[in-house]
Amino acid sequence: MMKKGDIVETIDDAISGTVKRVSGTTITIEDTDGFEFQFEDNELMLVSSSKALDNAIYDADIESVKKEKESSKRKTVPTVKPKERHVPKFEVDLHIHQLTDSTKGMTNFDMMNLQLDTARRQLEFAIRKRIPKMVFIHGVGEGVLRQELETLLGRYNNVQFYDADYKTYGIGATEVRIFQNVEL
């Protein structure tokens, strides 16, 4: 038989608490949040009738909180997938609308020169900064810019160029690999 002060748990629910009143077979318990519930005595099981276990449960709760806090402090380092490890990070978009605010008054020749000058400057920058890979995004179009870009890249002994990753860029980009230890 349960009495006032006993610690009980429900059999079917995740409710536990301290017995506050016993009226025949109806038992009123108060949970840790201060809410009162009424159950029949056959729906409850006795956890402890002594106050000593109450302190043990309290200590166990502190330990579980400490463990939870310690585990949340560990920083998870994002794993880099093998394919992502070799994906170039330095991208240069050679689309004309990315390079100038307005093409008004510019001929096709002027636009092409602006694009190629930008490509040359960025390639020289990558060589100086020892950036091993870069991607020039030139678009598909008629292929004139791509052809001129390949001619420009062919003048460098320390670069290798090929189509960039299709999944990422489609067919309108060229990836450049820069070899840093080649004598010029």
DANORQUI-V19326 format. One record per pair of residues at least 12 apart in sequence whose C-alpha atoms are under 10 Angstrom apart, sorted by sequence separation. I is the first residue (numbers start at 0). J is the second residue. If there is no record, write none. Layout:
I,J / I,J
This chain:
4,16 / 5,17 / 6,18 / 16,28 / 17,29 / 18,30 / 25,37 / 26,38 / 27,39 / 98,110 / 121,133 / 122,134 / 148,160 / 149,161 / 161,173 / 162,174 / 163,175 / 4,17 / 5,18 / 6,19 / 15,28 / 16,29 / 17,30 / 25,38 / 26,39 / 27,40 / 122,135 / 135,148 / 160,173 / 161,174 / 162,175 / 3,17 / 4,18 / 5,19 / 14,28 / 15,29 / 16,30 / 17,31 / 24,38 / 25,39 / 26,40 / 96,110 / 99,113 / 121,135 / 160,174 / 161,175 / 2,17 / 3,18 / 4,19 / 14,29 / 15,30 / 16,31 / 24,39 / 25,40 / 26,41 / 28,43 / 95,110 / 98,113 / 99,114 / 159,174 / 160,175 / 161,176 / 2,18 / 3,19 / 4,20 / 14,30 / 15,31 / 16,32 / 17,33 / 19,35 / 21,37 / 23,39 / 24,40 / 25,41 / 26,42 / 94,110 / 95,111 / 98,114 / 159,175 / 160,176 / 1,18 / 2,19 / 3,20 / 14,31 / 16,33 / 18,35 / 19,36 / 20,37 / 21,38 / 22,39 / 23,40 / 24,41 / 25,42 / 26,43 / 94,111 / 97,114 / 118,135 / 158,175 / 159,176 / 160,177 / 2,20 / 3,21 / 16,34 / 17,35 / 18,36 / 19,37 / 21,39 / 22,40 / 93,111 / 95,113 / 118,136 / 158,176 / 159,177 / 1,20 / 2,21 / 16,35 / 18,37 / 21,40 / 95,114 / 98,117 / 118,137 / 157,176 / 158,177 / 159,178 / 1,21 / 8,28 / 16,36 / 93,113 / 94,114 / 157,177 / 158,178 / 0,21 / 7,28 / 15,36 / 93,114 / 156,177 / 157,178 / 158,179 / 6,28 / 7,29 / 8,30 / 14,36 / 92,114 / 93,115 / 155,177 / 156,178 / 157,179 / 1,24 / 3,26 / 5,28 / 6,29 / 7,30 / 114,137 / 152,175 / 157,180 / 158,181 / 0,24 / 2,26 / 3,27 / 4,28 / 6,30 / 93,117 / 149,173 / 157,181 / 1,26 / 3,28 / 92,117 / 93,118 / 135,160 / 148,173 / 156,181 / 157,182 / 91,117 / 92,118 / 132,158 / 134,160 / 145,171 / 156,182 / 157,183 / 18,45 / 91,118 / 131,158 / 132,159 / 133,160 / 134,161 / 135,162 / 136,163 / 145,172 / 156,183 / 15,43 / 17,45 / 132,160 / 134,162 / 135,163 / 145,173 / 155,183 / 9,38 / 14,43 / 15,44 / 17,46 / 115,144 / 119,148 / 134,163 / 142,171 / 9,39 / 12,42 / 15,45 / 16,46 / 17,47 / 18,48 / 91,121 / 114,144 / 115,145 / 118,148 / 122,152 / 133,163 / 134,164 / 138,168 / 139,169 / 9,40 / 10,41 / 11,42 / 12,43 / 15,46 / 17,48 / 90,121 / 91,122 / 126,157 / 138,169 / 139,170 / 140,171 / 9,41 / 10,42 / 11,43 / 89,121 / 111,143 / 112,144 / 115,147 / 119,151 / 126,158 / 136,168 / 138,170 / 139,171 / 9,42 / 10,43 / 111,144 / 114,147 / 115,148 / 118,151 / 119,152 / 122,155 / 135,168 / 136,169 / 137,170 / 138,171 / 139,172 / 8,42 / 9,43 / 10,44 / 110,144 / 114,148 / 118,152 / 134,168 / 136,170 / 137,171 / 138,172 / 7,42 / 8,43 / 9,44 / 112,147 / 116,151 / 136,171 / 137,172 / 138,173 / 7,43 / 8,44 / 9,45 / 17,53 / 89,125 / 111,147 / 115,151 / 122,158 / 135,171 / 136,172 / 137,173 / 6,43 / 7,44 / 8,45 / 9,46 / 111,148 / 135,172 / 136,173 / 6,44 / 7,45 / 8,46 / 134,172 / 135,173 / 136,174 / 1,40 / 6,45 / 7,46 / 8,47 / 134,173 / 135,174 / 0,40 / 5,45 / 6,46 / 7,47 / 133,173 / 134,174 / 135,175 / 5,46 / 6,47 / 7,48 / 89,130 / 94,135 / 133,174 / 134,175 / 1,43 / 5,47 / 6,48 / 88,130 / 89,131 / 90,132 / 91,133 / 92,134 / 93,135 / 94,136 / 95,137 / 132,174 / 133,175 / 134,176 / 1,44 / 2,45 / 4,47 / 5,48 / 6,49 / 87,130 / 88,131 / 89,132 / 90,133 / 91,134 / 92,135 / 93,136 / 94,137 / 132,175 / 133,176 / 1,45 / 4,48 / 5,49 / 6,50 / 87,131 / 88,132 / 89,133 / 90,134 / 91,135 / 92,136 / 93,137 / 94,138 / 131,175 / 132,176 / 133,177 / 0,45 / 3,48 / 4,49 / 5,50 / 87,132 / 88,133 / 89,134 / 90,135 / 91,136 / 92,137 / 93,138 / 131,176 / 132,177 / 1,47 / 2,48 / 4,50 / 6,52 / 85,131 / 86,132 / 87,133 / 88,134 / 89,135 / 90,136 / 91,137 / 92,138 / 130,176 / 131,177 / 132,178 / 1,48 / 6,53 / 85,132 / 86,133 / 87,134 / 130,177 / 131,178 / 5,53 / 86,134 / 129,177 / 130,178 / 131,179 / 129,178 / 130,179 / 94,144 / 129,179 / 93,144 / 126,177 / 128,179 / 129,180 / 125,177 / 126,178 / 127,179 / 122,175 / 126,179 / 122,177 / 87,163 / 86,163 / 87,164 / 86,164 / 93,172 / 92,172 / 86,167 / 91,172 / 90,172 / 90,173 / 90,174 / 89,174 / 87,174 / 86,174 / 87,175 / 87,176
